[in-house]
Amino acid sequence: MEMALADRAPTATLSTTIIHDDGATGYGSPVADTSKQGVADMWLECAGVRQTNYTDVCATGSPARFASVAITDNPAWMFASLIPGWSATVPLRGFAEVRLQ
């Protein structure tokens, strides 16, 4: 989320790519590793209503721009074999959201 605050790229597509790649790198995962899913999103709200275009100008109401990133993984639990019936993976999810404007 620090990258989202520092970047402030003019398009949501460029910023979500940067946020996604930075999140994957910070997690210790290659950007192209599809076993770990990273989803970045940027959006504009006008008077609390989400708009379709991040770079639009609000006709009414105060503009509010947001960025978020979610990273999910299902790592193998190292002690799973010791407990009968226990799942061998543990679903993990990290999520962060920040208001940019």
N, C-alpha and C positions, 0 to 999 in steps of 0.2 A: 504494500500500500504506500510505502515511502516512494517507490518508483512512480506511482500514479500521481502523487503530489508534486514530485520533482519534474516529471515529464511534461505534463500539460500539452500533449500533442494536439494538433488542430483537428484530427479526425479520430473518432472512436475506434475505427478499425486498426489504425496504427498503434494507438495506445493499448488496446486489448492484446495485440500481439506482443508488445513490449512487456506488459504486466504478466501475461501468460508465461513468456519465456523466462522472465526474471523469477517468477514463482517456481517454475520447474527447476531452474538452476539452484535457487535457494534451498529447495527440498532435496537437492543432491541427485536429481534425475535428469538424464539427457532430455532435451526439449522434444525430440521425436519419439521418446519412450511411450508407447500407447498403453502399457500396463498400468500406468499411473495417469489419471485423468485430471487435467487442469482446465478450468473454465474461467475466463475473465469476461467482465461485462462492464460497459459504461453506458449511462443513460441520462437524459434530461427530463426533469419534471417541471411542468408549469402549473402553478397553483395546486400542486400535489398530484397531478395527472401525468403519467409517463408518456413521453412523446416518442415518435418513431425515429426522429433524427437527432442525434446528440448535439449537432452544431446549430440547430434551429434557434431562433429568437422567440421568446415568449410574447404572444400578443397581449395576454393579460396574466396577472399574477407574477409572483417572484420566481425567477429561474433558480433551479437547484440541480446541479450536476453531481453525479455519483459515479464511483468506480467500485467494483468488487472482484474478488478472486476466490475460487473454491478449488481445493486440491483434494482428491480422494485416492485411496490406495487400499489394497487388501493384502497386507504383508502376512507371511506365514508366522504363526505363533510358535516360538521355539520349544514350548513345553506341551504342545497339543498331543503328542504321542503318549504322554504320561497320564492323561485323563480320558478314560473311555467315553466315547460319544461326543467329545468336544470337537468343535470345528477347527480345522487346521489353519484358517485365516481369521484375521481380526479386521473388520472394516473400520477404517479411519477416515475422518473428513476434517479438513481445516477450512475455515471461512473467515474472510475479513471484508469489511465495507467501509468506505470513507466518502464523506461529502467534500467535493472539490470546490463548489461555489454555493 
